[in-house]
Amino acid sequence: MRIDDMSLDQLLALNDIICRRIDELQARQKMDVLSRLNLGKAVSFETREGQIFGRVIKNFRKTVVVQSKDNRQWKVSVGMIQPLREV
C-alpha cells in the first residue's frame, strides 16, 4: 500500500505506531548511555559555549550532573551526553 493511497484515519494510525517506536528506541538509547555513566565517568556534551568536558558527579533517571574542568556543574539530559573512553 502506498502512503498516497492511505486515508486520514490510516495515516493517523500509522503515525501513532511510528511515534511509539521512536519513543521506544530513544528510551533504549538513553538507558544504554545511562548504564555506562558511572560516577566519575569522563563525558562531553555540546553547549552554546562549545564542547564541555567533565566527569559525572550525580546520576538521575533522565539527567546527570557533570562537573566540568573549570569546576562548574551542569545538569545535562542523558541524550546529550557522550561518554569518553578512558586511556
N, C-alpha and C positions, 0 to 999 in steps of 0.2 A: 504494500500500500504506500502510495506517495503522500508526502506531507501536504501537498497542494490539494489533494482529494479528500482530506480529512475535514470533518465538521468541527464547529467550535467546541462542542462537548468532548469530542475525541481529542482535540488539541489540548484542552484544559486537563483532561485525564493524563495525557502523555506528559504534560508539563509537571504535574504533581509527582509522577513517577520519577522523572528526571531530577527534580528538586530534592526528593527524598534520597536518591542515590548520591547526589553531590554532597548532601549533609553527612551521609554515612562515610563517604571517602574522606571528607575533611576531618571528621571526628577521629577516624582511624589514623590519619596522618598526624593529628595533634597528639593522640595518645602515644604514638610511636616516638615522636620528638620528646614528649614529657617523660617517657620511660628512660630516656638517655640523659636526662637533665638532673643529675645528682648534685647535691650541694658541693660547691667548689668547682663545678664543671666550667671550663672555658667556653665562652659563647661570643657571638657577634650578632648585631642587628643594625638595620638601617634607620636613620632619623633624618630630619631636615638638616642637621648639623653634619651629616655624613655617617660613615661606618663607625659604630661604637663597639669596642671590645671590653670584655669584663668577665666576671665569674658569678655564677648563680649563688645567691645567699638565702633565698626563700623560694619554695615551690607552693603554688596553689593549683586548683583544678584547671583554670583557664589561663592563668598568668604566672610569671615568675618575676622575682625581684633580682635585678642584676646590679652588682657594684662595678662601676667602670674603673678604669685605671686611674682616673683623676678623683676617685673616691665618691663620685656622685652615684645615687641609687636611682634605678629606672624600673618601673613596673611595666612589663612588656608582655603582650599577648604571645602565647606559645607559638602561634602561626608565624610570627615574625622572627623567631629565634633560629639561629644557625649554630648548632653545636660545632665546636672546633676540635680537631684531633690533637691530642697531646703528643709532643715529640720529646 
